[in-house]
């Protein structure tokens, strides 16, 4: 039986989903030997490394994916990987690159808000989360983060409004 990139990639996804990161990584690496210019393989490899907790390897794989294709999901993943490593300036740069390409990306605005929040820059965080929520009013994570930011800022009215919206969204998800 001959190996194909598609089969190896799909197997890697299955293995990663079941928590078998080492085997998933082996599948992605084998697929990359067959198709070195496929950014999706490097992206998936980066995700597997990230889920395994190997952030340095995750960042390296994602940077290779980015060099092959400057896709928004790659920039977002790189920002999150850098954030997990407390590399705030790198995370901010990746978010900004993505927002320069698409200022309507609510996920990047939310990630930018998390960066500001982690730095204790609550006013900037609230602005970023507000942008995310204005783009997607049903974005639960951004509303949750905005509520917590309003709490840090002592904005009880904003906090209560976010909590009310979160409660409505939770009810709809049932």
Chimera marker file (.cmm) of the C-alpha trace (Angstrom):
<marker_set name="trace">
<marker id="1" x="0.000" y="0.000" z="0.000" r="1" g="1" b="0" radius="0.5"/>
<marker id="2" x="1.394" y="3.417" z="-0.943" r="1" g="1" b="0" radius="0.5"/>
<marker id="3" x="1.174" y="6.329" z="1.427" r="1" g="1" b="0" radius="0.5"/>
<marker id="4" x="-0.633" y="9.446" z="0.357" r="1" g="1" b="0" radius="0.5"/>
<marker id="5" x="-0.483" y="12.923" z="1.822" r="1" g="1" b="0" radius="0.5"/>
<marker id="6" x="-4.247" y="12.966" z="2.234" r="1" g="1" b="0" radius="0.5"/>
<marker id="7" x="-4.349" y="9.668" z="4.130" r="1" g="1" b="0" radius="0.5"/>
<marker id="8" x="-1.432" y="10.675" z="6.369" r="1" g="1" b="0" radius="0.5"/>
<marker id="9" x="-2.976" y="14.083" z="7.086" r="1" g="1" b="0" radius="0.5"/>
<marker id="10" x="-6.389" y="12.588" z="7.892" r="1" g="1" b="0" radius="0.5"/>
<marker id="11" x="-4.780" y="9.952" z="10.103" r="1" g="1" b="0" radius="0.5"/>
<marker id="12" x="-2.813" y="12.685" z="11.873" r="1" g="1" b="0" radius="0.5"/>
<marker id="13" x="-6.020" y="14.590" z="12.545" r="1" g="1" b="0" radius="0.5"/>
<marker id="14" x="-7.691" y="11.454" z="13.959" r="1" g="1" b="0" radius="0.5"/>
<marker id="15" x="-4.698" y="10.689" z="16.161" r="1" g="1" b="0" radius="0.5"/>
<marker id="16" x="-4.480" y="14.267" z="17.391" r="1" g="1" b="0" radius="0.5"/>
<marker id="17" x="-8.190" y="14.338" z="18.206" r="1" g="1" b="0" radius="0.5"/>
<marker id="18" x="-7.782" y="11.192" z="20.303" r="1" g="1" b="0" radius="0.5"/>
<marker id="19" x="-4.776" y="12.633" z="22.149" r="1" g="1" b="0" radius="0.5"/>
<marker id="20" x="-2.100" y="10.568" z="20.409" r="1" g="1" b="0" radius="0.5"/>
<marker id="21" x="0.049" y="13.579" z="19.592" r="1" g="1" b="0" radius="0.5"/>
<marker id="22" x="3.347" y="11.758" z="19.065" r="1" g="1" b="0" radius="0.5"/>
<marker id="23" x="1.796" y="9.481" z="16.446" r="1" g="1" b="0" radius="0.5"/>
<marker id="24" x="-0.042" y="12.391" z="14.848" r="1" g="1" b="0" radius="0.5"/>
<marker id="25" x="3.208" y="14.338" z="14.618" r="1" g="1" b="0" radius="0.5"/>
<marker id="26" x="4.877" y="11.336" z="12.973" r="1" g="1" b="0" radius="0.5"/>
<marker id="27" x="2.079" y="11.212" z="10.365" r="1" g="1" b="0" radius="0.5"/>
<marker id="28" x="2.406" y="14.917" z="9.573" r="1" g="1" b="0" radius="0.5"/>
<marker id="29" x="6.195" y="14.688" z="9.330" r="1" g="1" b="0" radius="0.5"/>
<marker id="30" x="5.913" y="11.731" z="6.951" r="1" g="1" b="0" radius="0.5"/>
<marker id="31" x="3.357" y="13.628" z="4.850" r="1" g="1" b="0" radius="0.5"/>
<marker id="32" x="5.691" y="16.629" z="4.721" r="1" g="1" b="0" radius="0.5"/>
<marker id="33" x="8.449" y="14.444" z="3.263" r="1" g="1" b="0" radius="0.5"/>
<marker id="34" x="6.037" y="13.704" z="0.417" r="1" g="1" b="0" radius="0.5"/>
<marker id="35" x="4.776" y="17.270" z="-0.055" r="1" g="1" b="0" radius="0.5"/>
<marker id="36" x="7.061" y="19.941" z="1.394" r="1" g="1" b="0" radius="0.5"/>
<marker id="37" x="5.094" y="22.966" z="0.155" r="1" g="1" b="0" radius="0.5"/>
<marker id="38" x="1.719" y="22.085" z="1.698" r="1" g="1" b="0" radius="0.5"/>
<marker id="39" x="1.046" y="24.684" z="4.384" r="1" g="1" b="0" radius="0.5"/>
<marker id="40" x="-1.884" y="22.687" z="5.799" r="1" g="1" b="0" radius="0.5"/>
<marker id="41" x="0.513" y="19.919" z="6.850" r="1" g="1" b="0" radius="0.5"/>
<marker id="42" x="2.703" y="22.374" z="8.742" r="1" g="1" b="0" radius="0.5"/>
<marker id="43" x="-0.405" y="24.011" z="10.219" r="1" g="1" b="0" radius="0.5"/>
<marker id="44" x="-1.723" y="20.666" z="11.480" r="1" g="1" b="0" radius="0.5"/>
<marker id="45" x="1.740" y="19.734" z="12.738" r="1" g="1" b="0" radius="0.5"/>
<marker id="46" x="1.815" y="23.008" z="14.668" r="1" g="1" b="0" radius="0.5"/>
<marker id="47" x="-1.596" y="22.320" z="16.191" r="1" g="1" b="0" radius="0.5"/>
<marker id="48" x="-0.470" y="18.840" z="17.284" r="1" g="1" b="0" radius="0.5"/>
<marker id="49" x="2.684" y="20.249" z="18.872" r="1" g="1" b="0" radius="0.5"/>
<marker id="50" x="0.620" y="22.961" z="20.570" r="1" g="1" b="0" radius="0.5"/>
<marker id="51" x="-1.837" y="20.442" z="21.995" r="1" g="1" b="0" radius="0.5"/>
<marker id="52" x="1.117" y="18.355" z="23.156" r="1" g="1" b="0" radius="0.5"/>
<marker id="53" x="2.481" y="21.412" z="24.969" r="1" g="1" b="0" radius="0.5"/>
<marker id="54" x="5.583" y="21.805" z="22.813" r="1" g="1" b="0" radius="0.5"/>
<marker id="55" x="5.095" y="25.479" z="22.019" r="1" g="1" b="0" radius="0.5"/>
<marker id="56" x="8.535" y="26.075" z="20.537" r="1" g="1" b="0" radius="0.5"/>
<marker id="57" x="8.018" y="23.318" z="17.948" r="1" g="1" b="0" radius="0.5"/>
<marker id="58" x="4.435" y="24.510" z="17.402" r="1" g="1" b="0" radius="0.5"/>
<marker id="59" x="5.637" y="28.026" z="16.668" r="1" g="1" b="0" radius="0.5"/>
<marker id="60" x="8.314" y="26.759" z="14.283" r="1" g="1" b="0" radius="0.5"/>
<marker id="61" x="5.819" y="24.630" z="12.334" r="1" g="1" b="0" radius="0.5"/>
<marker id="62" x="3.315" y="27.514" z="12.191" r="1" g="1" b="0" radius="0.5"/>
<marker id="63" x="5.984" y="29.928" z="10.979" r="1" g="1" b="0" radius="0.5"/>
<marker id="64" x="6.759" y="27.513" z="8.150" r="1" g="1" b="0" radius="0.5"/>
<marker id="65" x="3.041" y="27.349" z="7.337" r="1" g="1" b="0" radius="0.5"/>
<marker id="66" x="2.929" y="31.144" z="7.366" r="1" g="1" b="0" radius="0.5"/>
<marker id="67" x="5.853" y="31.364" z="4.956" r="1" g="1" b="0" radius="0.5"/>
<marker id="68" x="3.962" y="29.090" z="2.577" r="1" g="1" b="0" radius="0.5"/>
<marker id="69" x="0.579" y="30.789" z="2.966" r="1" g="1" b="0" radius="0.5"/>
<marker id="70" x="-0.254" y="33.892" z="4.992" r="1" g="1" b="0" radius="0.5"/>
<marker id="71" x="-3.700" y="32.576" z="5.933" r="1" g="1" b="0" radius="0.5"/>
<marker id="72" x="-5.695" y="34.184" z="8.754" r="1" g="1" b="0" radius="0.5"/>
<marker id="73" x="-6.018" y="30.917" z="10.671" r="1" g="1" b="0" radius="0.5"/>
<marker id="74" x="-2.228" y="30.546" z="10.653" r="1" g="1" b="0" radius="0.5"/>
<marker id="75" x="-1.743" y="34.078" z="11.983" r="1" g="1" b="0" radius="0.5"/>
<marker id="76" x="-4.380" y="33.497" z="14.643" r="1" g="1" b="0" radius="0.5"/>
<marker id="77" x="-2.795" y="30.214" z="15.728" r="1" g="1" b="0" radius="0.5"/>
<marker id="78" x="0.648" y="31.803" z="15.838" r="1" g="1" b="0" radius="0.5"/>
<marker id="79" x="-0.689" y="34.613" z="17.992" r="1" g="1" b="0" radius="0.5"/>
<marker id="80" x="-2.239" y="32.126" z="20.414" r="1" g="1" b="0" radius="0.5"/>
<marker id="81" x="0.919" y="30.006" z="20.559" r="1" g="1" b="0" radius="0.5"/>
<marker id="82" x="2.976" y="33.119" z="21.319" r="1" g="1" b="0" radius="0.5"/>
<marker id="83" x="0.422" y="34.192" z="23.920" r="1" g="1" b="0" radius="0.5"/>
<marker id="84" x="0.702" y="30.789" z="25.607" r="1" g="1" b="0" radius="0.5"/>
<marker id="85" x="4.453" y="31.404" z="25.842" r="1" g="1" b="0" radius="0.5"/>
<marker id="86" x="3.913" y="34.949" z="27.179" r="1" g="1" b="0" radius="0.5"/>
<marker id="87" x="5.567" y="36.357" z="24.039" r="1" g="1" b="0" radius="0.5"/>
<marker id="88" x="3.172" y="39.290" z="24.005" r="1" g="1" b="0" radius="0.5"/>
<marker id="89" x="4.933" y="41.442" z="21.409" r="1" g="1" b="0" radius="0.5"/>
<marker id="90" x="5.109" y="38.554" z="18.917" r="1" g="1" b="0" radius="0.5"/>
<marker id="91" x="1.477" y="37.665" z="19.590" r="1" g="1" b="0" radius="0.5"/>
<marker id="92" x="0.456" y="41.288" z="19.047" r="1" g="1" b="0" radius="0.5"/>
<marker id="93" x="2.408" y="41.443" z="15.804" r="1" g="1" b="0" radius="0.5"/>
<marker id="94" x="0.710" y="38.334" z="14.410" r="1" g="1" b="0" radius="0.5"/>
<marker id="95" x="-2.725" y="39.671" z="15.393" r="1" g="1" b="0" radius="0.5"/>
<marker id="96" x="-1.966" y="43.026" z="13.822" r="1" g="1" b="0" radius="0.5"/>
<marker id="97" x="-0.777" y="41.380" z="10.591" r="1" g="1" b="0" radius="0.5"/>
<marker id="98" x="-4.059" y="39.484" z="10.411" r="1" g="1" b="0" radius="0.5"/>
<marker id="99" x="-6.155" y="42.538" z="11.252" r="1" g="1" b="0" radius="0.5"/>
<marker id="100" x="-4.325" y="44.566" z="8.606" r="1" g="1" b="0" radius="0.5"/>
<marker id="101" x="-5.525" y="41.981" z="6.085" r="1" g="1" b="0" radius="0.5"/>
<marker id="102" x="-9.007" y="41.588" z="7.569" r="1" g="1" b="0" radius="0.5"/>
<marker id="103" x="-10.131" y="44.110" z="10.196" r="1" g="1" b="0" radius="0.5"/>
<marker id="104" x="-13.405" y="42.178" z="10.456" r="1" g="1" b="0" radius="0.5"/>
<marker id="105" x="-11.838" y="39.069" z="12.007" r="1" g="1" b="0" radius="0.5"/>
<marker id="106" x="-13.560" y="38.795" z="15.393" r="1" g="1" b="0" radius="0.5"/>
<marker id="107" x="-11.251" y="35.988" z="16.537" r="1" g="1" b="0" radius="0.5"/>
<marker id="108" x="-8.154" y="38.123" z="16.045" r="1" g="1" b="0" radius="0.5"/>
<marker id="109" x="-9.785" y="41.015" z="17.921" r="1" g="1" b="0" radius="0.5"/>
<marker id="110" x="-10.611" y="38.634" z="20.763" r="1" g="1" b="0" radius="0.5"/>
<marker id="111" x="-7.027" y="37.327" z="20.834" r="1" g="1" b="0" radius="0.5"/>
<marker id="112" x="-5.737" y="40.900" z="20.822" r="1" g="1" b="0" radius="0.5"/>
<marker id="113" x="-8.023" y="41.603" z="23.779" r="1" g="1" b="0" radius="0.5"/>
<marker id="114" x="-6.628" y="38.617" z="25.654" r="1" g="1" b="0" radius="0.5"/>
<marker id="115" x="-3.090" y="39.913" z="25.060" r="1" g="1" b="0" radius="0.5"/>
<marker id="116" x="-4.029" y="43.323" z="26.468" r="1" g="1" b="0" radius="0.5"/>
<marker id="117" x="-5.841" y="41.699" z="29.399" r="1" g="1" b="0" radius="0.5"/>
<marker id="118" x="-2.811" y="39.547" z="30.229" r="1" g="1" b="0" radius="0.5"/>
<marker id="119" x="-0.680" y="42.707" z="30.212" r="1" g="1" b="0" radius="0.5"/>
<marker id="120" x="-3.110" y="44.446" z="32.567" r="1" g="1" b="0" radius="0.5"/>
<marker id="121" x="-4.098" y="46.941" z="29.843" r="1" g="1" b="0" radius="0.5"/>
<marker id="122" x="-7.815" y="46.689" z="30.571" r="1" g="1" b="0" radius="0.5"/>
<marker id="123" x="-8.949" y="49.752" z="28.600" r="1" g="1" b="0" radius="0.5"/>
<marker id="124" x="-7.254" y="48.424" z="25.456" r="1" g="1" b="0" radius="0.5"/>
<marker id="125" x="-8.600" y="44.957" z="26.208" r="1" g="1" b="0" radius="0.5"/>
<marker id="126" x="-12.161" y="46.260" z="26.486" r="1" g="1" b="0" radius="0.5"/>
<marker id="127" x="-11.824" y="48.070" z="23.148" r="1" g="1" b="0" radius="0.5"/>
<marker id="128" x="-10.557" y="44.909" z="21.442" r="1" g="1" b="0" radius="0.5"/>
<marker id="129" x="-13.289" y="42.721" z="22.950" r="1" g="1" b="0" radius="0.5"/>
<marker id="130" x="-15.915" y="45.333" z="22.049" r="1" g="1" b="0" radius="0.5"/>
<marker id="131" x="-14.685" y="45.210" z="18.432" r="1" g="1" b="0" radius="0.5"/>
<marker id="132" x="-14.948" y="41.417" z="18.444" r="1" g="1" b="0" radius="0.5"/>
<marker id="133" x="-18.488" y="41.553" z="19.836" r="1" g="1" b="0" radius="0.5"/>
<marker id="134" x="-19.516" y="44.298" z="17.407" r="1" g="1" b="0" radius="0.5"/>
<marker id="135" x="-18.394" y="42.059" z="14.533" r="1" g="1" b="0" radius="0.5"/>
<marker id="136" x="-20.074" y="38.972" z="15.982" r="1" g="1" b="0" radius="0.5"/>
<marker id="137" x="-22.643" y="39.695" z="18.719" r="1" g="1" b="0" radius="0.5"/>
<marker id="138" x="-22.978" y="35.932" z="19.368" r="1" g="1" b="0" radius="0.5"/>
<marker id="139" x="-19.270" y="35.355" z="20.019" r="1" g="1" b="0" radius="0.5"/>
<marker id="140" x="-19.491" y="33.773" z="23.466" r="1" g="1" b="0" radius="0.5"/>
<marker id="141" x="-15.762" y="33.858" z="24.292" r="1" g="1" b="0" radius="0.5"/>
<marker id="142" x="-15.456" y="37.544" z="23.429" r="1" g="1" b="0" radius="0.5"/>
<marker id="143" x="-18.535" y="38.398" z="25.528" r="1" g="1" b="0" radius="0.5"/>
<marker id="144" x="-17.158" y="36.348" z="28.414" r="1" g="1" b="0" radius="0.5"/>
<marker id="145" x="-13.791" y="38.132" z="28.143" r="1" g="1" b="0" radius="0.5"/>
<marker id="146" x="-15.475" y="41.519" z="27.860" r="1" g="1" b="0" radius="0.5"/>
<marker id="147" x="-17.506" y="40.809" z="31.003" r="1" g="1" b="0" radius="0.5"/>
<marker id="148" x="-14.337" y="39.968" z="32.931" r="1" g="1" b="0" radius="0.5"/>
<marker id="149" x="-12.606" y="43.067" z="31.600" r="1" g="1" b="0" radius="0.5"/>
<marker id="150" x="-15.499" y="45.287" z="32.618" r="1" g="1" b="0" radius="0.5"/>
<marker id="151" x="-15.251" y="43.706" z="36.059" r="1" g="1" b="0" radius="0.5"/>
<marker id="152" x="-11.560" y="44.665" z="36.261" r="1" g="1" b="0" radius="0.5"/>
<marker id="153" x="-12.451" y="48.210" z="35.182" r="1" g="1" b="0" radius="0.5"/>
<marker id="154" x="-15.246" y="48.504" z="37.751" r="1" g="1" b="0" radius="0.5"/>
<marker id="155" x="-17.856" y="48.897" z="35.001" r="1" g="1" b="0" radius="0.5"/>
<marker id="156" x="-20.752" y="47.158" z="36.764" r="1" g="1" b="0" radius="0.5"/>
<marker id="157" x="-23.301" y="48.196" z="34.148" r="1" g="1" b="0" radius="0.5"/>
<marker id="158" x="-21.213" y="46.795" z="31.275" r="1" g="1" b="0" radius="0.5"/>
<marker id="159" x="-20.487" y="43.649" z="33.252" r="1" g="1" b="0" radius="0.5"/>
<marker id="160" x="-24.208" y="43.110" z="33.919" r="1" g="1" b="0" radius="0.5"/>
<marker id="161" x="-25.073" y="43.671" z="30.236" r="1" g="1" b="0" radius="0.5"/>
<marker id="162" x="-22.490" y="41.104" z="29.153" r="1" g="1" b="0" radius="0.5"/>
<marker id="163" x="-23.745" y="38.625" z="31.742" r="1" g="1" b="0" radius="0.5"/>
<marker id="164" x="-27.307" y="39.051" z="30.505" r="1" g="1" b="0" radius="0.5"/>
<marker id="165" x="-26.218" y="38.425" z="26.907" r="1" g="1" b="0" radius="0.5"/>
<marker id="166" x="-24.154" y="35.414" z="27.982" r="1" g="1" b="0" radius="0.5"/>
<marker id="167" x="-27.187" y="33.973" z="29.778" r="1" g="1" b="0" radius="0.5"/>
<marker id="168" x="-29.326" y="34.375" z="26.649" r="1" g="1" b="0" radius="0.5"/>
<marker id="169" x="-26.667" y="32.689" z="24.514" r="1" g="1" b="0" radius="0.5"/>
<marker id="170" x="-26.331" y="29.831" z="26.995" r="1" g="1" b="0" radius="0.5"/>
<marker id="171" x="-30.079" y="29.313" z="26.930" r="1" g="1" b="0" radius="0.5"/>
<marker id="172" x="-30.084" y="29.191" z="23.128" r="1" g="1" b="0" radius="0.5"/>
<marker id="173" x="-27.350" y="26.558" z="23.135" r="1" g="1" b="0" radius="0.5"/>
<marker id="174" x="-29.461" y="24.173" z="25.237" r="1" g="1" b="0" radius="0.5"/>
<link id1="1" id2="2" r="1" g="1" b="0" radius="0.2"/>
<link id1="2" id2="3" r="1" g="1" b="0" radius="0.2"/>
<link id1="3" id2="4" r="1" g="1" b="0" radius="0.2"/>
<link id1="4" id2="5" r="1" g="1" b="0" radius="0.2"/>
<link id1="5" id2="6" r="1" g="1" b="0" radius="0.2"/>
<link id1="6" id2="7" r="1" g="1" b="0" radius="0.2"/>
<link id1="7" id2="8" r="1" g="1" b="0" radius="0.2"/>
<link id1="8" id2="9" r="1" g="1" b="0" radius="0.2"/>
<link id1="9" id2="10" r="1" g="1" b="0" radius="0.2"/>
<link id1="10" id2="11" r="1" g="1" b="0" radius="0.2"/>
<link id1="11" id2="12" r="1" g="1" b="0" radius="0.2"/>
<link id1="12" id2="13" r="1" g="1" b="0" radius="0.2"/>
<link id1="13" id2="14" r="1" g="1" b="0" radius="0.2"/>
<link id1="14" id2="15" r="1" g="1" b="0" radius="0.2"/>
<link id1="15" id2="16" r="1" g="1" b="0" radius="0.2"/>
<link id1="16" id2="17" r="1" g="1" b="0" radius="0.2"/>
<link id1="17" id2="18" r="1" g="1" b="0" radius="0.2"/>
<link id1="18" id2="19" r="1" g="1" b="0" radius="0.2"/>
<link id1="19" id2="20" r="1" g="1" b="0" radius="0.2"/>
<link id1="20" id2="21" r="1" g="1" b="0" radius="0.2"/>
<link id1="21" id2="22" r="1" g="1" b="0" radius="0.2"/>
<link id1="22" id2="23" r="1" g="1" b="0" radius="0.2"/>
<link id1="23" id2="24" r="1" g="1" b="0" radius="0.2"/>
<link id1="24" id2="25" r="1" g="1" b="0" radius="0.2"/>
<link id1="25" id2="26" r="1" g="1" b="0" radius="0.2"/>
<link id1="26" id2="27" r="1" g="1" b="0" radius="0.2"/>
<link id1="27" id2="28" r="1" g="1" b="0" radius="0.2"/>
<link id1="28" id2="29" r="1" g="1" b="0" radius="0.2"/>
<link id1="29" id2="30" r="1" g="1" b="0" radius="0.2"/>
<link id1="30" id2="31" r="1" g="1" b="0" radius="0.2"/>
<link id1="31" id2="32" r="1" g="1" b="0" radius="0.2"/>
<link id1="32" id2="33" r="1" g="1" b="0" radius="0.2"/>
<link id1="33" id2="34" r="1" g="1" b="0" radius="0.2"/>
<link id1="34" id2="35" r="1" g="1" b="0" radius="0.2"/>
<link id1="35" id2="36" r="1" g="1" b="0" radius="0.2"/>
<link id1="36" id2="37" r="1" g="1" b="0" radius="0.2"/>
<link id1="37" id2="38" r="1" g="1" b="0" radius="0.2"/>
<link id1="38" id2="39" r="1" g="1" b="0" radius="0.2"/>
<link id1="39" id2="40" r="1" g="1" b="0" radius="0.2"/>
<link id1="40" id2="41" r="1" g="1" b="0" radius="0.2"/>
<link id1="41" id2="42" r="1" g="1" b="0" radius="0.2"/>
<link id1="42" id2="43" r="1" g="1" b="0" radius="0.2"/>
<link id1="43" id2="44" r="1" g="1" b="0" radius="0.2"/>
<link id1="44" id2="45" r="1" g="1" b="0" radius="0.2"/>
<link id1="45" id2="46" r="1" g="1" b="0" radius="0.2"/>
<link id1="46" id2="47" r="1" g="1" b="0" radius="0.2"/>
<link id1="47" id2="48" r="1" g="1" b="0" radius="0.2"/>
<link id1="48" id2="49" r="1" g="1" b="0" radius="0.2"/>
<link id1="49" id2="50" r="1" g="1" b="0" radius="0.2"/>
<link id1="50" id2="51" r="1" g="1" b="0" radius="0.2"/>
<link id1="51" id2="52" r="1" g="1" b="0" radius="0.2"/>
<link id1="52" id2="53" r="1" g="1" b="0" radius="0.2"/>
<link id1="53" id2="54" r="1" g="1" b="0" radius="0.2"/>
<link id1="54" id2="55" r="1" g="1" b="0" radius="0.2"/>
<link id1="55" id2="56" r="1" g="1" b="0" radius="0.2"/>
<link id1="56" id2="57" r="1" g="1" b="0" radius="0.2"/>
<link id1="57" id2="58" r="1" g="1" b="0" radius="0.2"/>
<link id1="58" id2="59" r="1" g="1" b="0" radius="0.2"/>
<link id1="59" id2="60" r="1" g="1" b="0" radius="0.2"/>
<link id1="60" id2="61" r="1" g="1" b="0" radius="0.2"/>
<link id1="61" id2="62" r="1" g="1" b="0" radius="0.2"/>
<link id1="62" id2="63" r="1" g="1" b="0" radius="0.2"/>
<link id1="63" id2="64" r="1" g="1" b="0" radius="0.2"/>
<link id1="64" id2="65" r="1" g="1" b="0" radius="0.2"/>
<link id1="65" id2="66" r="1" g="1" b="0" radius="0.2"/>
<link id1="66" id2="67" r="1" g="1" b="0" radius="0.2"/>
<link id1="67" id2="68" r="1" g="1" b="0" radius="0.2"/>
<link id1="68" id2="69" r="1" g="1" b="0" radius="0.2"/>
<link id1="69" id2="70" r="1" g="1" b="0" radius="0.2"/>
<link id1="70" id2="71" r="1" g="1" b="0" radius="0.2"/>
<link id1="71" id2="72" r="1" g="1" b="0" radius="0.2"/>
<link id1="72" id2="73" r="1" g="1" b="0" radius="0.2"/>
<link id1="73" id2="74" r="1" g="1" b="0" radius="0.2"/>
<link id1="74" id2="75" r="1" g="1" b="0" radius="0.2"/>
<link id1="75" id2="76" r="1" g="1" b="0" radius="0.2"/>
<link id1="76" id2="77" r="1" g="1" b="0" radius="0.2"/>
<link id1="77" id2="78" r="1" g="1" b="0" radius="0.2"/>
<link id1="78" id2="79" r="1" g="1" b="0" radius="0.2"/>
<link id1="79" id2="80" r="1" g="1" b="0" radius="0.2"/>
<link id1="80" id2="81" r="1" g="1" b="0" radius="0.2"/>
<link id1="81" id2="82" r="1" g="1" b="0" radius="0.2"/>
<link id1="82" id2="83" r="1" g="1" b="0" radius="0.2"/>
<link id1="83" id2="84" r="1" g="1" b="0" radius="0.2"/>
<link id1="84" id2="85" r="1" g="1" b="0" radius="0.2"/>
<link id1="85" id2="86" r="1" g="1" b="0" radius="0.2"/>
<link id1="86" id2="87" r="1" g="1" b="0" radius="0.2"/>
<link id1="87" id2="88" r="1" g="1" b="0" radius="0.2"/>
<link id1="88" id2="89" r="1" g="1" b="0" radius="0.2"/>
<link id1="89" id2="90" r="1" g="1" b="0" radius="0.2"/>
<link id1="90" id2="91" r="1" g="1" b="0" radius="0.2"/>
<link id1="91" id2="92" r="1" g="1" b="0" radius="0.2"/>
<link id1="92" id2="93" r="1" g="1" b="0" radius="0.2"/>
<link id1="93" id2="94" r="1" g="1" b="0" radius="0.2"/>
<link id1="94" id2="95" r="1" g="1" b="0" radius="0.2"/>
<link id1="95" id2="96" r="1" g="1" b="0" radius="0.2"/>
<link id1="96" id2="97" r="1" g="1" b="0" radius="0.2"/>
<link id1="97" id2="98" r="1" g="1" b="0" radius="0.2"/>
<link id1="98" id2="99" r="1" g="1" b="0" radius="0.2"/>
<link id1="99" id2="100" r="1" g="1" b="0" radius="0.2"/>
<link id1="100" id2="101" r="1" g="1" b="0" radius="0.2"/>
<link id1="101" id2="102" r="1" g="1" b="0" radius="0.2"/>
<link id1="102" id2="103" r="1" g="1" b="0" radius="0.2"/>
<link id1="103" id2="104" r="1" g="1" b="0" radius="0.2"/>
<link id1="104" id2="105" r="1" g="1" b="0" radius="0.2"/>
<link id1="105" id2="106" r="1" g="1" b="0" radius="0.2"/>
<link id1="106" id2="107" r="1" g="1" b="0" radius="0.2"/>
<link id1="107" id2="108" r="1" g="1" b="0" radius="0.2"/>
<link id1="108" id2="109" r="1" g="1" b="0" radius="0.2"/>
<link id1="109" id2="110" r="1" g="1" b="0" radius="0.2"/>
<link id1="110" id2="111" r="1" g="1" b="0" radius="0.2"/>
<link id1="111" id2="112" r="1" g="1" b="0" radius="0.2"/>
<link id1="112" id2="113" r="1" g="1" b="0" radius="0.2"/>
<link id1="113" id2="114" r="1" g="1" b="0" radius="0.2"/>
<link id1="114" id2="115" r="1" g="1" b="0" radius="0.2"/>
<link id1="115" id2="116" r="1" g="1" b="0" radius="0.2"/>
<link id1="116" id2="117" r="1" g="1" b="0" radius="0.2"/>
<link id1="117" id2="118" r="1" g="1" b="0" radius="0.2"/>
<link id1="118" id2="119" r="1" g="1" b="0" radius="0.2"/>
<link id1="119" id2="120" r="1" g="1" b="0" radius="0.2"/>
<link id1="120" id2="121" r="1" g="1" b="0" radius="0.2"/>
<link id1="121" id2="122" r="1" g="1" b="0" radius="0.2"/>
<link id1="122" id2="123" r="1" g="1" b="0" radius="0.2"/>
<link id1="123" id2="124" r="1" g="1" b="0" radius="0.2"/>
<link id1="124" id2="125" r="1" g="1" b="0" radius="0.2"/>
<link id1="125" id2="126" r="1" g="1" b="0" radius="0.2"/>
<link id1="126" id2="127" r="1" g="1" b="0" radius="0.2"/>
<link id1="127" id2="128" r="1" g="1" b="0" radius="0.2"/>
<link id1="128" id2="129" r="1" g="1" b="0" radius="0.2"/>
<link id1="129" id2="130" r="1" g="1" b="0" radius="0.2"/>
<link id1="130" id2="131" r="1" g="1" b="0" radius="0.2"/>
<link id1="131" id2="132" r="1" g="1" b="0" radius="0.2"/>
<link id1="132" id2="133" r="1" g="1" b="0" radius="0.2"/>
<link id1="133" id2="134" r="1" g="1" b="0" radius="0.2"/>
<link id1="134" id2="135" r="1" g="1" b="0" radius="0.2"/>
<link id1="135" id2="136" r="1" g="1" b="0" radius="0.2"/>
<link id1="136" id2="137" r="1" g="1" b="0" radius="0.2"/>
<link id1="137" id2="138" r="1" g="1" b="0" radius="0.2"/>
<link id1="138" id2="139" r="1" g="1" b="0" radius="0.2"/>
<link id1="139" id2="140" r="1" g="1" b="0" radius="0.2"/>
<link id1="140" id2="141" r="1" g="1" b="0" radius="0.2"/>
<link id1="141" id2="142" r="1" g="1" b="0" radius="0.2"/>
<link id1="142" id2="143" r="1" g="1" b="0" radius="0.2"/>
<link id1="143" id2="144" r="1" g="1" b="0" radius="0.2"/>
<link id1="144" id2="145" r="1" g="1" b="0" radius="0.2"/>
<link id1="145" id2="146" r="1" g="1" b="0" radius="0.2"/>
<link id1="146" id2="147" r="1" g="1" b="0" radius="0.2"/>
<link id1="147" id2="148" r="1" g="1" b="0" radius="0.2"/>
<link id1="148" id2="149" r="1" g="1" b="0" radius="0.2"/>
<link id1="149" id2="150" r="1" g="1" b="0" radius="0.2"/>
<link id1="150" id2="151" r="1" g="1" b="0" radius="0.2"/>
<link id1="151" id2="152" r="1" g="1" b="0" radius="0.2"/>
<link id1="152" id2="153" r="1" g="1" b="0" radius="0.2"/>
<link id1="153" id2="154" r="1" g="1" b="0" radius="0.2"/>
<link id1="154" id2="155" r="1" g="1" b="0" radius="0.2"/>
<link id1="155" id2="156" r="1" g="1" b="0" radius="0.2"/>
<link id1="156" id2="157" r="1" g="1" b="0" radius="0.2"/>
<link id1="157" id2="158" r="1" g="1" b="0" radius="0.2"/>
<link id1="158" id2="159" r="1" g="1" b="0" radius="0.2"/>
<link id1="159" id2="160" r="1" g="1" b="0" radius="0.2"/>
<link id1="160" id2="161" r="1" g="1" b="0" radius="0.2"/>
<link id1="161" id2="162" r="1" g="1" b="0" radius="0.2"/>
<link id1="162" id2="163" r="1" g="1" b="0" radius="0.2"/>
<link id1="163" id2="164" r="1" g="1" b="0" radius="0.2"/>
<link id1="164" id2="165" r="1" g="1" b="0" radius="0.2"/>
<link id1="165" id2="166" r="1" g="1" b="0" radius="0.2"/>
<link id1="166" id2="167" r="1" g="1" b="0" radius="0.2"/>
<link id1="167" id2="168" r="1" g="1" b="0" radius="0.2"/>
<link id1="168" id2="169" r="1" g="1" b="0" radius="0.2"/>
<link id1="169" id2="170" r="1" g="1" b="0" radius="0.2"/>
<link id1="170" id2="171" r="1" g="1" b="0" radius="0.2"/>
<link id1="171" id2="172" r="1" g="1" b="0" radius="0.2"/>
<link id1="172" id2="173" r="1" g="1" b="0" radius="0.2"/>
<link id1="173" id2="174" r="1" g="1" b="0" radius="0.2"/>
</marker_set>
